[in-house]
Structure formats: structure tokens, C-alpha cells
Amino acid sequence: MGRPFPTPWSASRGAPLLEGDIDTALSDYVHNLVETLNNNYQKVCLSQPLPSTDPTHKWRPGDAVLVKSLKPRTLGEAAFSSPQTVLAVTRTCILTDGQPQWIHASRVKTSPIGPSQASDQADDISGEPAPGTRANKHTRVDDISEQLLVI
């Protein structure tokens, strides 16, 4: 572990110190230590570059984005949410109208359609997908049972 750091009141320095001398020596030692630490801190702070203020992402308030879900998904379930509008941004995070918490920019991607267009393309009453959207590749159970009744 090595030798202990020599202190002004150690026994190897000569005559034993009186109680008042120990308090004086200790306060001088602490004062010098704090002064040295402050000088070193200033030198280190001046040598460090200032933090960047440039954003790490391209989104601005009003943009439409998709947010990746962190919960486990089943087969065929979408990894990203429906389009959401960006309300506020920081250097690394965004706030959307769909979620109350800040979302890290690595979980977000640009939406191919705006949030208002997404609601316009919702399925109509018949259950058929709107024009221009992909139909579900999985067959519904009701469709299979109807086909079996016809046969």
C-alpha cells in the first residue's frame, strides 16, 4: 500500500505538537489543499472543449415522425407507432403529441406521411383498407370460415 503521506503533525517531524498547534496545522493544510484543487480544476476546465449546442438529429417542431416501440412484439405487429407530431426538441430528444415523455432521437424516424394524412387513410366501415395502403397479408378467421361454408 505504500508509505503514508507525510503531514505536518506526524511524530517523525520532531517535538510533539500541542493541541492548539494541531488545529492550526490542520487548518493550514486544508486551506492549501483546497487552493491546489481549485487551481487544478481551473486548468482542467480551460483545457476541455465546450459542449456542442448543435442538435444530433434533424427533426423540428411540427414534423411527422414514427416512434419505435420498446415492448416485445408478436409476429406481424408493427415496430413503429402511427405518425405523431413533434412538439419540442432538445439536443438529443424529442417530445411528441402521442407520448407524454421525452423520446431519444435514436428511437425515431421520419414518417412517410403526415399525421393528418394517416387518419384520412383509416379503414372504412366495410373493413377494406383505404386505397393506396397495403392490405393485411394474413387472412382473417371469419373469411376462412365463410370459404369453408361455401365448399
HELIX and SHEET records of a PDB file:
HELIX    1   1 ALA A   11  ARG A   13  5                                   3    
HELIX    2   2 GLU A   19  SER A   47  1                                  29    
HELIX    3   3 ALA A  105  ARG A  107  5                                   3    
HELIX    4   4 PRO A  115  ASP A  120  1                                   6    
HELIX    5   5 VAL A  141  VAL A  150  1                                  10    
SHEET    1   A 5 ILE A 103  HIS A 104  0                                        
SHEET    2   A 5 CYS A  93  THR A  96 -1                                        
SHEET    3   A 5 GLN A  84  VAL A  89 -1                                        
SHEET    4   A 5 ALA A  64  VAL A  67 -1                                        
SHEET    5   A 5 VAL A 108  THR A 110 -1                                        
END                                                                             
